[in-house]
Amino acid sequence: MIIDKGLELLAEIFPKLSSTALAHLRDTARRQTYPAQVTLCHEGEVEHCFYVIIEGSVDVCKCLEGQRLLINQLRSGAHFGDLAMLLDVPRTATIITAEPTEVFEIDRSIFTQFLQTHPEIVVALSQMLLQRFLLQEQKHLIEIARLKKRDTPPPKVFLSYARADATFATRLANSLLKHNIEVWLDVYRIEPAKSWARQIGEALDGCQCMIVILSPTSVSSENVEDEWNYYLDHKKPTLAALYQPCKIPYRLSKLQYIDFTDAGYDQALARIVATLNTLF
């Protein structure tokens, strides 16, 4: 028996549509494959296309204070752009393919054509949007309650890493920012007109805690070694995030480290956040 994954995904997204309507939607929608690093949606622009990810993944980015930050990643079965089908409102984020990605594309013209024979699609889209907004509202309320319970501000964290690990470092920095933890990351904070070494030194002194990302490249980097040695010499809290298996330097081996190679990313991140919240 041949399984149509595209049809299965549409059935999961629109469970109340009939099998006939789902098959019609599948046959009407465009099925496209994009290479990595293709922008599908542009934050702030009014566009008219709804996407369903069949295979692959996309990065969800927002521009904050002039910097593009990765705030989420969507994988097979996820969808985005539903507001474009119902309302002429600007995109709330930029969506970029993270790898070769296959999608269903349903633009306004396809939606209008489908609507003539299957008007129930409007109800299905409206219910989906309401469920998403209710979930977001619940997350906001939980976050507000968490912040109200905090007696002291979270520590400012210096992120020490090797350039080869920049993708992971940026992801970790963005994740910590979402947990209201201020992060100093050179790619966001270094000003080109000023001394690089002086800015690094000021950041090391201004931050209360360091997370050093461990990998074969970082443990052989003199710059990274100088940074964590400076913190250890000044007895400032230092955490290690094991990104890739490597021989951990002797001084760091005596510290607590969070293993991203063994646990899943979300689980390891939760340990880092919990540790940072108990340090100060």
VMD Tcl script that draws the C-alpha trace (Angstrom):
set ca {
  {0.00 0.00 0.00}
  {1.42 3.38 -1.06}
  {1.08 6.06 1.62}
  {0.56 9.63 0.40}
  {2.41 11.65 3.04}
  {1.16 14.94 1.63}
  {-2.45 13.86 1.96}
  {-1.81 12.57 5.50}
  {-0.35 15.92 6.55}
  {-3.30 17.85 5.14}
  {-5.67 15.51 7.00}
  {-3.82 16.24 10.28}
  {-3.99 20.00 9.72}
  {-7.64 20.00 8.55}
  {-9.19 17.01 10.40}
  {-12.77 18.12 9.68}
  {-12.41 18.30 5.91}
  {-13.83 15.38 3.97}
  {-11.52 12.97 2.17}
  {-12.82 14.34 -1.13}
  {-12.00 17.92 -0.11}
  {-8.55 16.91 1.13}
  {-7.75 15.11 -2.13}
  {-8.97 18.15 -4.09}
  {-6.80 20.46 -1.98}
  {-3.75 18.23 -2.49}
  {-4.28 18.14 -6.25}
  {-4.91 21.90 -6.47}
  {-1.99 23.06 -4.32}
  {1.47 23.50 -5.81}
  {4.05 21.01 -4.60}
  {7.47 22.67 -4.62}
  {10.98 21.73 -3.48}
  {13.46 24.43 -2.46}
  {17.18 24.21 -1.65}
  {18.54 25.47 1.67}
  {18.66 29.21 2.43}
  {15.68 30.24 0.29}
  {13.42 32.88 1.85}
  {9.77 31.86 1.60}
  {8.22 34.67 3.66}
  {9.44 38.19 4.38}
  {8.71 39.81 7.74}
  {6.66 42.98 7.40}
  {5.45 42.28 3.87}
  {1.88 41.45 2.83}
  {1.99 38.14 1.01}
  {-0.71 35.70 -0.02}
  {0.57 32.16 0.36}
  {-0.02 29.38 2.91}
  {2.64 26.68 3.28}
  {2.63 23.11 4.58}
  {6.03 21.45 5.11}
  {6.09 17.96 3.62}
  {9.81 17.22 4.07}
  {12.69 19.25 5.46}
  {12.67 22.21 7.84}
  {12.59 26.00 7.91}
  {14.00 28.64 10.26}
  {11.67 31.26 11.73}
  {13.49 34.57 12.17}
  {12.55 37.99 13.52}
  {14.40 41.27 13.28}
  {14.99 42.77 16.73}
  {17.09 45.90 17.28}
  {18.60 45.57 13.82}
  {19.63 41.93 14.29}
  {17.99 38.90 12.70}
  {17.33 36.34 15.43}
  {16.35 32.70 15.02}
  {13.27 32.17 17.20}
  {12.00 28.79 16.06}
  {12.41 25.94 13.59}
  {9.50 24.22 11.86}
  {9.68 20.68 10.50}
  {7.59 18.23 8.49}
  {3.89 18.60 9.29}
  {4.15 22.24 10.36}
  {2.47 25.06 8.46}
  {2.70 28.83 8.27}
  {1.14 31.76 6.43}
  {-2.45 30.92 7.37}
  {-3.27 34.56 8.14}
  {-2.49 35.38 4.52}
  {-5.50 33.32 3.45}
  {-7.95 35.24 5.61}
  {-6.50 38.71 6.24}
  {-4.25 41.16 4.44}
  {-1.78 41.56 7.28}
  {2.02 41.72 7.13}
  {4.09 38.63 7.81}
  {5.12 38.44 11.46}
  {8.41 36.65 10.71}
  {10.85 35.75 7.97}
  {10.85 32.07 6.98}
  {14.01 30.58 5.45}
  {14.59 26.97 4.39}
  {17.16 25.35 6.71}
  {17.78 22.44 4.32}
  {16.28 21.16 1.06}
  {12.56 21.41 1.82}
  {9.41 20.25 0.05}
  {6.20 22.19 0.65}
  {2.60 22.56 -0.43}
  {1.89 26.13 -1.55}
  {-1.65 27.44 -1.48}
  {-1.87 31.04 -2.64}
  {-4.90 33.32 -2.65}
  {-5.99 32.35 -6.19}
  {-5.86 28.62 -5.36}
  {-7.69 29.27 -2.09}
  {-10.45 31.23 -3.87}
  {-10.90 28.46 -6.42}
  {-11.03 25.81 -3.70}
  {-13.47 27.91 -1.67}
  {-16.10 27.72 -4.44}
  {-16.48 23.97 -4.04}
  {-15.44 23.55 -0.39}
  {-16.50 26.59 1.69}
  {-15.85 24.65 4.90}
  {-12.15 25.46 4.47}
  {-12.81 28.91 5.95}
  {-14.16 27.36 9.16}
  {-11.19 24.98 9.30}
  {-8.66 27.79 8.90}
  {-10.47 29.99 11.44}
  {-10.48 27.20 14.04}
  {-6.78 26.57 13.45}
  {-5.95 30.25 13.95}
  {-8.03 30.48 17.13}
  {-6.32 27.41 18.60}
  {-2.90 28.89 17.83}
  {-3.76 32.26 19.37}
  {-5.13 30.59 22.50}
  {-1.93 28.55 22.85}
  {0.21 31.66 22.43}
  {-1.87 33.50 25.02}
  {-1.39 30.65 27.48}
  {2.39 30.73 26.92}
  {2.42 34.49 27.50}
  {0.51 34.14 30.78}
  {2.93 31.44 31.98}
  {5.91 33.63 31.07}
  {4.42 36.65 32.87}
  {3.85 34.56 35.99}
  {7.41 33.23 35.83}
  {8.88 36.70 35.54}
  {6.81 38.01 38.45}
  {8.24 35.29 40.68}
  {11.84 36.29 39.92}
  {13.31 38.27 42.85}
  {16.57 39.19 41.12}
  {17.33 39.94 37.46}
  {18.81 37.07 35.46}
  {22.59 37.04 34.98}
  {24.21 38.52 31.90}
  {25.94 35.66 30.12}
  {29.12 35.79 28.01}
  {29.04 33.11 25.32}
  {32.53 31.79 24.48}
  {32.83 29.66 21.33}
  {34.93 28.88 18.27}
  {33.95 30.43 14.97}
  {33.29 26.98 13.46}
  {30.51 26.51 16.06}
  {28.78 29.81 15.25}
  {25.51 28.20 14.13}
  {25.08 26.37 17.42}
  {26.23 29.40 19.42}
  {23.63 31.61 17.72}
  {20.89 29.06 18.31}
  {21.81 28.79 21.99}
  {21.97 32.58 22.37}
  {18.52 33.00 20.80}
  {17.09 30.27 23.04}
  {18.45 31.95 26.17}
  {17.08 35.33 25.08}
  {13.64 33.72 24.81}
  {14.03 32.78 28.49}
  {14.75 36.42 29.38}
  {18.47 35.75 29.89}
  {20.68 38.48 28.44}
  {23.49 37.08 26.31}
  {26.66 38.73 25.01}
  {27.50 37.21 21.63}
  {30.24 38.86 19.60}
  {28.44 38.66 16.25}
  {25.63 40.77 17.75}
  {27.62 43.12 19.97}
  {31.03 43.84 18.39}
  {31.17 47.33 16.87}
  {33.47 47.44 13.80}
  {34.85 50.92 14.52}
  {36.21 49.96 17.96}
  {39.02 47.72 19.19}
  {37.94 44.08 19.08}
  {40.17 43.08 22.03}
  {38.95 45.99 24.16}
  {35.29 45.17 23.49}
  {35.88 41.52 24.40}
  {37.59 42.59 27.63}
  {34.75 44.95 28.53}
  {32.20 42.22 27.85}
  {34.11 39.71 29.99}
  {34.11 42.18 32.88}
  {30.51 43.26 32.36}
  {28.97 39.79 32.29}
  {28.29 37.83 35.49}
  {28.55 34.33 34.04}
  {30.11 32.47 31.10}
  {28.94 29.58 28.99}
  {31.79 28.02 27.05}
  {30.76 25.82 24.12}
  {32.98 22.75 23.94}
  {33.93 21.09 20.67}
  {37.17 19.84 19.11}
  {37.60 23.26 17.51}
  {36.91 25.33 20.62}
  {39.26 23.37 22.92}
  {42.10 24.04 20.47}
  {41.28 27.76 20.18}
  {43.64 30.07 22.08}
  {41.05 32.84 22.16}
  {38.43 30.59 23.75}
  {40.99 29.26 26.22}
  {41.99 32.81 27.19}
  {38.34 33.70 27.84}
  {37.46 30.80 30.13}
  {40.81 30.97 31.94}
  {40.13 34.65 32.65}
  {36.79 33.75 34.22}
  {38.19 30.88 36.26}
  {41.10 33.06 37.48}
  {38.57 35.65 38.65}
  {36.34 32.95 40.18}
  {33.35 33.95 38.08}
  {30.65 31.30 37.42}
  {31.44 29.27 34.32}
  {29.26 26.62 32.67}
  {30.32 24.29 29.88}
  {28.01 23.21 27.08}
  {29.32 20.07 25.38}
  {28.33 20.60 21.75}
  {30.54 17.92 20.15}
  {32.53 15.07 21.75}
  {36.03 16.24 22.64}
  {38.73 15.99 25.29}
  {37.69 18.50 27.92}
  {40.58 20.64 29.24}
  {41.68 19.78 32.79}
  {40.49 23.00 34.44}
  {37.08 22.75 32.77}
  {36.72 19.03 33.52}
  {36.25 19.90 37.20}
  {33.22 22.06 36.39}
  {29.63 21.11 35.81}
  {28.85 20.72 32.11}
  {25.62 20.24 30.17}
  {25.86 17.53 27.53}
  {24.07 18.43 24.28}
  {25.46 15.28 22.62}
  {23.58 12.91 24.92}
  {20.35 14.71 25.79}
  {18.05 16.39 23.26}
  {18.55 20.09 22.65}
  {15.44 21.19 24.56}
  {16.32 19.04 27.58}
  {19.91 20.32 27.71}
  {18.71 23.90 27.27}
  {16.30 23.48 30.18}
  {19.22 22.38 32.37}
  {21.25 25.44 31.42}
  {18.33 27.80 32.12}
  {17.63 26.12 35.45}
  {21.31 26.31 36.42}
  {21.57 29.99 35.51}
  {18.43 30.78 37.51}
  {19.94 29.20 40.63}
  {23.38 30.83 40.37}
  {22.25 34.33 41.33}
}
mol new
graphics top color blue
foreach p $ca { graphics top sphere $p radius 0.5 }
foreach p [lrange $ca 0 end-1] q [lrange $ca 1 end] { graphics top cylinder $p $q radius 0.2 }
display resetview
